[in-house]
Amino acid sequence: MTTPGVQLADELLRSFASTLRSAQLYSRGHPIITRNLGSFSAALQLLHTLSPRVVIGLIGDEVIVDDTPIARADAMGPLMQRLRQNGLERITIERGVTLDELGRFVDATTALEHQNAGGQPATPFADMPHIRVGRVMVDERTAAELADIATIKRMYTEAVSVATDVWNSAQSEGRPDATIARTMIDGLAQAVAQNRSALLALTTLKNYDNYTFTHMVNVSILTMGQARGIGIDGALLREFGLAALMHDIGKVRTPLEILNKPDKLTPDEFAIMKKHTIDGAEMLRSTPDIPTLAPVVAFEHHLRLDGSSYPDGSKRPTLNAGTMLCGIADVYDAMRSQRAYQQAFPTDRILEVLKRNDGKQFDQHLVRRFVQLIGIYPTGNVVRLNTGEVAVVRAIHAPDPYRPQVRVLLNRAGTRLDLPYDINLWEIVSEDGRPSHIVAPLDPAAYHIEPLELI
C-alpha cells in the first residue's frame, strides 16, 4: 500500500472505531453517530478510488487494512477484542456501499453486543450486499496458489524490492522502514510454511548486480526455513525472519569504498567494516516496531561458539538461536554467491566450512539440520549425473543429501528428452547402468533450462 493509502487506511480505522464507540454510547440517530458515520463513509470512498474493495482484518495483535498492518489491536481499545469475540475478524466492504447500508452494518454490529459471542455472525448482516464479515483464515493465500511458481517468483522479486526500500530508508532516515519489512516478512513466512522447497529454490537464483538486497532476502528465507524445520512457527517465525532480514543493516554506515572494495581489506579497513554489527544493533534498538531479537542478531551474527570473529571481546557462553540460524544462512549464501572479489563455491565446500574446527564455530546439530534442509545439491540445481545425463534436482532426500530426487532432462548425448523422467538416486545401485549419483552442478543458462519450472 502506498503512503497516501496508508494515511487513508489510518483515517478509516479511526473513523470506524469512533462510529462503533458512539453507537454503543448513544441512541440510534444521535448527531454524533451521524457525524462519525459520515467520516467513515468518506474515508471508505477515498480508499475505494484505489481499490474496488477494502478489507479490515484482525490478525494476531494487529489491525490490517487490505494487506497492510495499520495499528495494534490493543491501541484501538477493547472495541477490537469485542469484534473478534463476536466473529468479526474480517470485514470486506465493496465499492458502491451506501451510507444507509453502513448505518445498518453499525446497528447490526452494535446488536451483537447483546448476543452470544463466538459464533459466525451470518443473519444480522445478510441484507448487506456490499459488506461481508467473518473470521480470518490465516492461510487465505491457498497452498494451491503458493504452489504456482510464478506466484512465488513474484513474491521473491517483490521481497527484494522491499529489501531495497528498507536499506534506502535506513540510509536516508537513520532507521529502516519496519512497517514494509514486517508486511513482506509475513508473506514470506507463510510461503515458507506452505511451499518451503520452492521458496528455498528461489534463493539459488543469483543477481550479482543486486547482491546486497538478494542476500538480505535469501538469509531471511534460509533462516526461516531452518527455524520452521525445528518447530518454530507463527509470530516467532516472523521475528526470526525479520531479524535475519536486518542482520547487515549496519552496513549502511560503512563507506562504499570499503563495502565494495574488490581486493582484500587492509587491517584498518577491516576494523571499520567490523563496526557494522554494532551500528546495526544500535540502529535497530532505536527503531519502533522492531522486535528485540533483531538488534541481538545484528550484533551477534558474526560471533561463533568458540568466541572467534567479532565484535571483539564479545565472547559469551551461548548465542541466541536466531543468531546461530542466521549465522549459518549468512555464511552459506555469501559463499555460494559470485561477487567481484569472490567466485561462488559449490555447496559441498560451503558445508565443509560450516563443519570445520570440529564444531567449535557452528552448532553441528544445526548444521546437520541445515544439510538435510538444503541438501548437498539444493532443489532447483541443474546437475550432471555419473552417466553423463543432465537433470534438475526436484527434492532433497534427508537421509542421504548427496542423492536427491532428480528429473532427467538431457540424455548422454546432450539431446533434450521428449519425455523427461524422475529418478530417486538413493534407490539406485551404481552397477545397474542407470544414473546413481551426481558428478557436478551445472549452469542452467548454458543448457537453456529454467529449473524453477521443473521442480
Summary of the structure (lengths in Angstrom):
residues: 455
radius of gyration: 26.0
end to end distance: 32.0
largest distance: 87.5
contacts: 1441
relative contact order: 0.07
helix: 54%
strand: 13%
